[in-house]
Amino acid sequence: MSAINKTGVVRYNVTADTHNSPWGHRNGVNGTTIHFDLGDNTLGCNPGELDDPEIMSATCMALRGNHDTSVWGWNQNSVDENGNYRLQMQTYLDSTHKIAFFGLDVGMTTAGAIEIPLRQIDDLAEALAELDEGWDVVVLTHAPLFPKNLNEVELTEDSEPWACGECWTRPTDSFDSNGILNPVAGTYAAEADKVVDLLNKFRAHRSGDAYTYTTLNGTKLSFTSSNGRVIGCFAGHIHNQVKCIYRGIAMEAFPTNGSDEWTHDASYANMGLYNPTLGYININFDSKTVNGQPFTAEASVNKMSKVGNYHHSEADCYYIDKASCNFKMMESSNARPKFYDGVYIGYSYNILDGTFFGYNGRNDRYWPFGAMVNMNVGGQTITARSIWFDAKGRLRYYTISTPSDYKTYEEIENYDNVRVTFKANNVQWTFQDGLLVSSVPVYKSGSFIGKNGYGITFGSNGVPKGITLNGGDPKDYGTGENYINVMSIQIYSGTDLKELTATPQIGITGTFSALSKIDLARSTSSGANQISSADNVLMRVVGNNNAVIWIYNGKLTALTDQQVL
C-alpha cells in the first residue's frame, strides 16, 4: 500500500457555542463562510429562555450540542414521525482533498449531561471500514474527546494541565490515586474513549483482534484496506481554547462564538463576550500538521500544546461599536438599548453608537417604560409597563408590572411574525418580527430663535419652513443664505460627536420646501458643513436665552434634554 502524498494547505471555518446570543455568528461575520457548526445554539439551561436552537448556516455540517438536544427533549433514542433517529452521524466528503469529515451528535434531555449514542460510533466504524485508499479523516463532536484531566503529559513552556469541569466526567465517574479516570460504562467518558480507541485502530491499518472493531450487533470490522490518516478531532463546549495531542491524535476545542467564556480552571466567566474570529481547521499536508499540531504522532503520545485563557477585550468584539440607537425608553433612566440589524445586543449610557462590553445578561434585557404604554400588536392593543428581549435579541415579552424577573412576563403572541408599535419617552418605536425597524422621535411645530433676532420656523411635522427676523413672517433667503447664528451645536452621528461653539450656524443648503431638512451645521460662515446627510443625525442646538431644541433627520422634535441626555 503506497503512502499518501498530498501537498498544499486547506482551511475550513468553524463556529461553536453561540448559545442564541445575539452577538453570535449569523451566517458568518462580513460574509465569511462557516463550514462547520459544532452545536449549542440555544441557552437551554435558563427557564423562560428555552428558545428553539438556531441552526447556523454551516455549509457542510451543523451538529447538535447538549443544550440543543435538551431543549428539544431529545435523547439518543429520539425518533421523528417516520421512526428515523433525530440524532445521526453526519458526513461531509471533500472529494477534492480526499478528506472525510464525520460529525457525532450528542443526545440527552438534560443540558448538564452528555452522551454519544453508541449506534453513531458503530456508524463511524462502518464508514471508516469502507474508506478507499488516500482518504484522511476528521472527527467533529460537540464536546471534546480528550479527558477532563491530562496527567503526566509533556507540557510546553506556556501551558499547564487542563481541568475543564464537567465536559468529560459524569458524577458517577471517578479517578484513582494516580489521577487516572475510571469512567463508568455508559457515560460520555467511556463513549469518548471508545471513539478514540476506534480511531487508533483505524489509523494502525493492521489485522488482528487488537485492531478490529466489534459493532453492537457483533459485526467485526477491519481497517486494513485503507491507508488514511486521522487528521484530528475538533470540538467546542468548554468555551475556551485547548490544543493537545491525546493518545497520538491531534485535538482542539474552540472557544465560544457568543456566550460565557470560561477560564481553564472555571474560576472566571463573563457573560456577553464575543469572539469575532471564527475557529478554523487548517490542514498543511506539506508539514503534516493541523493547526500547527502534527497528525502523525504515535498512539502513546500525550502532549498539551495550549490552554487558552481568552478573556476577550473590547477590541475583540465585532459588534460593540456598531450597535446603534440614540434614544432612551424611559426619561428617568440614563440607559438606552442598542441594536445591530434590528437585533437587541445590549445597552449603553451614550447617545453615540456602540454598546457596553460584556452586557446582555438576562436582567440586561429588561426595559421599563416608567408608565403604562399602549402597544399596538398586529392591530390589537395591549397595555404594558415594561418589555423584555429574549436571548436572540428579539422583542418577545411584556408585563403590566415592574419586576425584572423574566418569569413574570407574558409572551407577545406571534412575536416573531407580527408588527409592534408604541410610543415611549417621546419616541415612536416600531418592531417587526421582534426586530427593531425604527426609533423616531415625535416631531412638532415651533419657532427657534438664534442670535441677532434671526430664527427658523418649523411646520407641524417638524419640517423647517423659513427664516424669521424679530418674530416676523418666515422667508426664503435663497440658496446659501438660509441659515442663522446660534450659541452652540452638538452633532451626534454614528460614533462621532462634533461640538461647534465658536460662531456656529444651522440652516438648509437649498431653498425651503415641503421636503426641507436642517442639513447645514458649521462653525462659521466660511467653515465646512459638518453634516454630509441629515438622515439619522441627532443634533442639540442652543439658541437665544439658552433655549434648547433637538433635531433628528433634519426636523424639529418634541424631545427634551431630560428625555435624551
N, C-alpha and C positions, 0 to 999 in steps of 0.2 A: 504494500500500500504506500503510494507516494506521499510525500509531505505536502501540506497546504502552502502554496506560495501566493499569498495576496500582498498587494502593495497599496500604499496611499493611506488617506485618512478619511473617515466618515463620522459625522456627528448627528445625533438625534436629541431634540429638545424635550425636556421632562418638566412637568409640574406635579405638585403633591400638596395635599392638606390645605386646600383653600378654605374649607370649613364654612362655606357660604358667606364668607366675609366679603363685603362689597369691594374691597381693595384686592381681592384675589384675582387671579388671571381670568379674564373674559376674552376668550378667543385669541389670547396672546397679546402682549403689550406691543404697541406700534406695529401690529400686523404680523408679529412673529408666529411662525407655525409651531404648534405644540404637537409633538409626535406621540407622546405617551403621558397619560394622566394616571397617577398612582393612587387615586382614591381619597376618601374622606372629604367629600364636598358638601357636607352638612354639619351644623353644630351637633345636632343629635343628642347631646347629653344635657341640654338645658330645656326643662319643661316650658312649654309655650313657644318654643323656637324649633319645633320638630318639622321644619320645612323639608319637603322632598329634596333629596340631593340634586344639585345642579351639575349635570354631566358636562364637563369641559369639551371643547371642540377638538379633542385629540384626533389627529388624522389616522392614527394607526391602532390605538388601543386605549380604552378607559376602564380601569379596574375599579372594583368596589372595595371600600375600606370598612373597618369595624363600625364606624359611626353610620356610614351609609346603610349597611345591612340592618343595623339595629333600628333605624328609623323606618325602614320598610317592613320590619318584623321578619326578616329572612334568616333562616339558619341553613346549615349545609344541605338539608334535605328539602328546602322550599322549592315548589314547582309552580309553573304557571297554569293557565286554564287548559292548556293542551297536555299537561303532565310532564313538560320538559323542565329540567333543572334551571332555576333562575341564575344560579352561580355556576359558571363553567370556565374551564381553562380557555383562555383566548390566545390566538396565534396570529402573528404577523410575519410574513416571509419577505425579506428583502432579497429578491432574486438577483439583483444587480451585484450585490456584495456577498451573496450566499450567507446571510445571517438569519437564523430563525429566532424570533422573539416569542417567548411563552409567558403569559401572564396568569397568575393564580389568584382568583377571588377568595376573600375570606368571608365567613358567614356565621354570625351568631346574633341572636336577638338582644343581647346585652352589649352595650357600647364598650364596656370595660374588659371584654373578653375577646379573644382572637382564636380562630380555628381555620385551618386549611383542610377542606374536605379531602379525605383520603382518595376518593374517586378521581379528584383532579390530579393527584400525584400519580395515580395509575395512568391517567390520560397523558401526562407529561412523559412517563416512561415509555408508553407505546409510541408517542411521537418521536422520541429520541431513537428508539429502535428502528424506526422507518426512515431516518435521515440518510440521504445519499452522501457519498464522499464529498468533502470540500465545504460542507455546511457547518458553520460555527453557531454557538448557542448563547443567548442572553436570557436570563430568567428575571421576571419582574414580579414583585409582590408588594402588598401594601406595607406590611411590617417587615423589618429586616430579618434575614436568615442567620445573622451572627447572634451569639448569645448576649444576655444582659451583661455578663462579666467575661472579659477575656483575660484569663490568668496566665502568668508565665509566658507572656508574649514578648517579642522583640519590639521595643519602642524606639521611635525616632526622638530626637532631642526636644522637639516641641510638642510631644504628645504625652498622654497619660492614660492609664487604664480606663475603660469606658464603663459607666454604670448608667443605664438608661431606664431605670424604673421597671415598669410592667410591660415593656414591649416584647419581652421574651418569656418571662416566668409567669406562672399562674400561682394562686395561693397554695395549691397542693404540691407544687414543686419544692425542691429543697437542694441545698448544697452540702457536700461533705466537708470534712475538716480541712481539706486542701482547696476548698473553694470550687470544686468541680460540680457542675449541675447534674442533678439526678431528676430528670423530668418524669412526671407521672404519665403513663400511657394515656393517649387521647388528648393531651394538652397540646397547645401550639408548639411548645418547646420540642416535644417528641416529633411532631409532624415536620417542623423545620429541619430537625436532624435527619429525618427521613428523606427530605428533598436534597440536602447536602450529600448524604450517602449516595443517592441516586446519581447526582451529577458527577461525583467522583468515580462511580462505576462506569458511567458513560465515557468520561474523558480518558479512562485507562485503556478502553477498547481491547480488553483481554477476555479470554474464556475462563470457565471455571465457576464454581458456586459462589466464590467470594465476589465475583464481578457480574453476577446475574441478579436481576430484579424479579421478584415474585409479586404478581398483582393480587388483589383481593379474591379473585376467582381462581387463583392458583396457577395462572399462566406465567411461565418463566421467560423473561426477555433478556436477550443478549445484545451487546453493542459493538460486536467485533466487525461488523460490515461497514462501519463508517470510520472516519478519522477526524471528525470535528472536535474543535476545542470549546471549552466553556469560557467565553469572554468575561463574564461577570454576572453578579446578581445585584439588583438595584431596588431600592425601596424608599418609602417616606416614613410616616407615622411618628417618629421621635422628635420632629420639629427642630432638628439641628442637623449638622453635617458630621458624619462619621465615615472614614475610609479605612478599610483594613483588608488584610489577606486572612481569610478564615478557612482552615483546612485546605490550603492551597488555592482557594478561589478568591479572586478579586471581588470585594463587596463594597457597597456605598449606600448610605442613607442620605437623602436630600433634605434640606431644611424646608420649613413651611413656606408656601406662597400666599399666606394671608391669614394668620391666626396667632395664637400664643406661641412664643418662641421659648424653648427650654434650654437651660444650660445642661451640660453633661451630667451634673450631679443633681439635677432637678431643684436647685436652690434658688433659681431666679426665672421669672416669666414676665412677659409684658404683653398685654392684650392689644391687639390692633397693629402689630408690626407688619410691614410689607416688604418682601424681598423682590425687587423689580427684575432680578436676573433669573431667568429660567435655569433649572438644573440641566445638565446635558450628559450624554454618554458619548464620549469622544474616543473612537477606536483608531489606534495607529497601528496598522499592520506591519509597517517597517520596523518599529521598535517593539512590537508585540506587547503593547500596553493599552490599557483602557483608563482614561482619566489619570494617566501617569503611573498607574499600577500595572505590574506585569500580569499577564493572564496565562503564564506557563509555569507557575510555581509548583513544587511538589506538594502532594496532598498532606504532608506532615507540617507544612509551614503555617504558622500563625504570626501575624505581624500587624500591629496597629500603625497606620500611616498618618491619620489625622483625626483629632477630636475637635469639632467646631465649638465655638463659644461666641455665637453670632452677635447678639446684642446689636441689632441694626441701628444705624444712626439715621437722623433726619434726612441726610443726603441720599440715603438708600431708598427712600420712599418715593416711588414714581408719581403718585397722585397728590402728594402733600401740598405742592404749590399750584396744583391745577384744579383744586376744589373751589367752587365759586358759589356765592350768594351774598349779596350786600346786606340783607335785611334780617331783622330780628322777628321772632314770633310773639314776643311779649315785651312791652315797654320797660318794665322794671328789671329785666334781665340784661346782662351785657353779652350774653352768648348768642350766636347766630348759627343756624345749621349750614353745612356746606355739602355741595353736591358735585358729582362728576358724571356727565352724560345723564343727568336726572337721578342718579343713584345717590342716596344719602351715605356719606362716608365719614362723618364726624362733625366737629364744630370748632369754632374759634371765637375770640373776642374782637376780631379785627374785621373792618369793613372790606379790606382787600382780599383778593383770592388767596386760598390756602387754608389748610386745616391743621390742628394740633397733631403732633406726632404721637401715635400710640393711643388715640382716643376713639373708640367706638365700642366700648363695653356695653353690657346690657342696659345699665342705667343711663348711659350717654345717648340712648336713642329715644328718650322720653322728652316731650316738648309741651309744656303747659302754655295756655293762652293768657292766663290771668283773669279770664272772664268766660262766660258761656258764649260759644260761637256756633252759628248755624252753618252746617256743612251741606252742600248740595252733592249728593252721591247718586250719580246716574239719574238725575231728575227728582230724586227723593231727598227730603230734608231731614237731617239728623242733627241733634244738638250735642256738642262736645265741649269739654273744658280742657282737654289735652289730647295729644295724639302720640303715637309710638311707631317707630320704624322697625321692621324686622331685621333679621340677620343679613338678609340680602340687600338691605338698604332701600326697601320699598315701604311706602306708607301703607300700613296694614291694620292698625288697631286704633281705637279711640275709647275715651271714658268720659263720663259726666262728673266724675270725682277728681281729686287732685293727687292721688298717690302715684309714685313712680314704679310701684310694683307691677311688673308685666302680667302677673296672674289675674289682675282685676280688669284687664282690658277686654273690650268686645272687638271681634274681628269685623272689619268692613266687608260687607257682602260683595263678592266678586272683586275683591280689592285689586287683583291682577288683571282685570278686564273691565274697568269702569273709570269714568271721569269724576274727579273730586275737586270741587272749588270751594273756597271760603276766604273771608276777609279777616285778617288778624293783624293788629298793630299797624293799621292804615296801609296794609299791603294786600293785594289780591293774589292768592296762591292758587295755582292750577296744577293738578296731578292727573296723569293718565296711566292706567295700569300700574299704579303705585310709584311712578317715576315723576319727578318734577318737570313740568313743561315750562312754567314761567312763574316768576315772582315780580309783580309790577305794582309800584305804589299807586295810591289813589291820586288822580290828577285833579286840579282845581283851577278856577279863575282867580285873578287878582292883579294887583299892581305892585311893582317893586321899584323903590327909589334908590338911586345910587348917589354919586356926588353931583354937586352943582345943579341940583334940581331935575336932572335927567333920570328917566326911569323906563321900564318896559312893562307893557300891559299884556296880560295873558288871558286867553279865552277860556270858556267853560271846560274844555278838555285839556287845559294846560298849554295849549299852543301859543307861542308868542305872536302878538298881533301888531305891535308897533312901538315906536319910541315916543315917550311923552316928555314935556318940559313944564315944570311947575304945576303939574296936575292937569294940563291941557289934554286935548284930544290926541290919540296916538297917530303918529305919522310914519311914513316910509321915507327915509332919507336917501335911499338908493344904495346899490351895491358898494360895499366898502365903507359906508357911513352909518350903518345900523348897529351901533354899539353904544355902551355907556361906561363910565368910570365907576368903580366900586371900591370898597375898602380892602377886601381880601377874597381870594378864591382858593378852594381846595378841590382838587380833581382826583377822584378815585376811579382808576381804570385798571382792571386786572390785578396785578401785583404791585402796581405803581401808584404812588401818591405824589402829586405835584402841588406845591403851595406857592401861590402868587400873591405877594404882599407889597410890592413897590408901588406902582400906579396901575393896578390891574384893570382890565376891561373885559366885559362879556357882551355878546350880541349874536347876530347871524351874519353869515358870509355873503348872502344874497339879498333878495328883496322878500318882503313879507307875503305869505300866502297861507292857505289852509294846511299846508304841509311843512310850515316853517319849524325849525328846531334851533335851540341855542347851540350853535356849533362853532362859536368863536370864544376863545379864552386866551388872553395873552397878558404879559407883564406890563407892556407899554404899547403905544400906538405903532411903534416900529419893531416890536418884538414878534417872535414867531408864534403862530397859532398852536396851542398845546392840545387841541382836540383834532385828531385825524378823522374820527367819526363820532357822532353823538350817541350812537346806539350802545346801550348797556353802560354808559358812563354816568357816574353819580357825582354831583357837584354840590358843595356847600358854598354859598355866596353871602357875604356880609356887606350890607349897604348902609344907607343913611340911618343915624341913630342906632347903629349896631343891629338893625333888623336882619334876620337870617331867613334865607329860603333854601330849599333843597330841590335840585333839578335832576331829573332822570330821563334818559332818552331824549334830552333836549327840551323837556316840558316841565312846567311847574307842578310840584307835588304838594300834597297836604301833610307831608312828613315834618316832624319837629326834631330838634336836637335830642330830646328825650327818647324818641322812637328810633333814632338811628345810632347815636353815639353810645 
